[in-house]
Amino acid sequence: MKLRGKQIAILGAGSSGIAAAALAVREGGVVTAYDNGDAERLAGAVASFAALGVNLYTANEALNPEGQFDLTVISPGIDLAWPIAQTFAERSMELIGEIEFAWRFCDAPVIAITGTNGKTTTTTLIDEMIRAAGLNSVAAGNIGLPFSEVVRSEVHYDWIVLEVSSFQLETIVRFSPSVAIWVNFAPDHLDRYADLEAYRQAKLRIFLNRTATQLAIVKAEDNLGLDGSVTTFSAFSDEGNWCYREGGILEHRDNGRRFSFENCELLGKHNAENVMAALAVAERLGLDWGKVDDCISRFRPPAHRCEKVGEKDGVIYVNDSKSTNLHSLASALRGQVSPVVLIAGGKDKGLNFGELREEVAERVRAVVCLGEIKEHLMSSWSDLLPCHPVDSVPDAVAKARELAESGDLVLFSPGTSSFDMFSGYVARGDAFREAVTSLSESV
């Protein structure tokens, strides 16, 4: 793709927009950036773009661009239905996303991971596993480091491991990873999509340009009907090529390869599925199995994703603040063997927690209810088991300590977003960790 002298518009002033602008400048494009956010709030971004020699137009100016563009690169946070996206679609020869843009300048093979939950854990694990085998790898995409930044760095990578969201996949055209992983699918993001099928179709675009020889790694129960080279996995049925056996053994039912999940720092069967996906990658790449085994055994989950943060009086405390939907909460519950004292709740997103009655009744000893939806949680589950309302995360941890017995697991898995009380799931998870630390330090 040749950009020299071409008019390039960048939509969005976040990290992916800045990275795309830097790559476009390197390739000789005439670059202008636009974001209809508040000018004062975007002052830092204005400076970042200016350092690249790029003007950033904000507020109403961004909605009224002058001239035509050869290419517009849109950030994933901008809905294609929004006025700014529609305006630039009409004024551009082509409109693509940052993932697609970086792909057109990428020389390294790519492993791409999508799914409703577990993407970051799987992406991070695969990256660490490849590097442990002596190859040069980097994790990027939705995980934090923009794909364009990796491509612009000109570092030689044997593999690039990309976490890709449905928002990023909406705007691909030619993107075609060597390995595409579908970790799972469940209702989410219905504030962006018209219905569940529209969300599903956006995620399925990860296979848009797949050839029969490119490996697809897929959760078995999702039945995607893909042809060619496909490996499936499941910790909850015997349908996959990779299966969960008694005693926490992960086993490939055809070739007999095995991994002991009990030796791993990751918790829960849903994380066992993330490990299975990584093992399928290791097989495909022909990585040294001893190094793979050692890497996964030492791997610690990314923060706020079923992360063990403390233990006191025989009770384990687990931070799963990244649980922002029903599926992630259900997965966390299904994966536990020990009796659970659950801390759940947060912002009211209109979710029906009554759908989880079976999982709660089977695995939970008591629930501590938090946030805007605490009354909804109590009405959904109080006929099944004790439910205790509290007003803060420290209060929730204190109440959970009262309720838990030796051998139990206190699981902080809210099942919804955090914006009723916190700036995001990270701040919420940090509050839980601090409360557990204070608990552990008390007499």
Phi, psi and omega in degrees: 000124182254125183249351188304123178081358182272150181277116184242128174254137175247123178256120180109130185254018177278191185297322181291325177294316179296318180295319179295320178298317180297319179293318179296321177297316179301326182274006173090012179286155172266104197251134172227142183244151184218137174207122185276018174287173182298133184299319181295318180295331184264014183302320179295321179293322177304317180293320180296317178293320180300325178297338177268356185082025184243132175276135175251119176264134185238174175052223184294331178299328181290337181273355183228065182289155176260143174079189181244163183231142175287327183207138170242132176251117186256137178284151186295337180287351181263118178291135180298342180275350182289152181305320182295321178293318179296319180300314183283332175298322180287333185261003186239146173295325181208142175236122180225167177270172183295324178298312178297319181299310180297323181304323185289350177241011186265130179258346184270151174291150187238137167252124183243137183236128172227170181151165180287317181225151175091000183299313186292318178300314182294317179299312181296318180297315181297317178301311180295323180296317180294318180292326177296334179277002175095008178259160180266118184225160176214141175264134185206190180089228182293347182285346176144309180275116182299143178303319181300324179293321178296314181296319182292336184295336180064015172286141177280122176243135173289325178213143169248127182253113187250126164276126182234130180269168175299324180299319180289326182285339179304328191246024173276156178230306182249350184312125186211084183293149178295325176230127178241127185243130177246101187282326178181176177211137179201162180303133176187167174055031179284359170279347178254325185255149183296325180201178184296324181294324177296320176297316180298316180297324177297317180292324181297344179296347175301335180260009187306315185248020183291138172262167184295337181271346178280132187285131169251131178244120195223140171298127190301318186292345183281346169047063184280345177069033181280148176262173173080217185280104184226132171241133180246161181213154174195136173260357186243000176207177179257025185277335188275163170296321172260130185228161178261123182252166179304139181085013177074028178268127173264124189224136171277117190290344181266315185254356174079004176300146185221152172217136180271105181292338179295338179275002188261150177283344179288147183242141172095149181294330177298325175286331174300324178293322176299321178294319178301318178299319178294320178297324178295323175295316181301319178297315182297320183276352180069035181287152177300121188292326178296319178291323177297312180302314182295318181297313182293323179297328181269351187292135175250139183295151173302153182305143174075016180232088184046051184262121176290120184245356179177166176212131179212132178055038177079008180250130178265137180249125186238128180263108177238047184298337178293349177292100184241012176210171184295322182296318180294322176294315179300318180296317180298320179291313182298332184278355185266143176259322180286154173301143187246134161258114188263132168252117184223162175120163181167224183290145177278105178257011181080017180282149180258096182288349173298340178293343183258017183302321182296312180296319181295314181297325185280327192240348189252135178274320181200157180237135171255121190257134191226152167082192182303327188262014185299324179293322177296319178299316181295319179290333181281329192233351190294340176281350181264324187194167181296133177235132187235115178282141175222170186252349184209165178295315176302321177296323180296317179294319179297317179294320179298323178297319178299322188276330187283147175245161179305131183098350178277169175233125175269115185250114175268092183226086193299326179079006178200175184284173193252001196287357173286335185230339188225167178283345180174178183294333179294311179298321179295315179294322177297321179296321178295314181300317180296322179293320179292319179299316178297323178295317181292331182275346180282162181278000000 
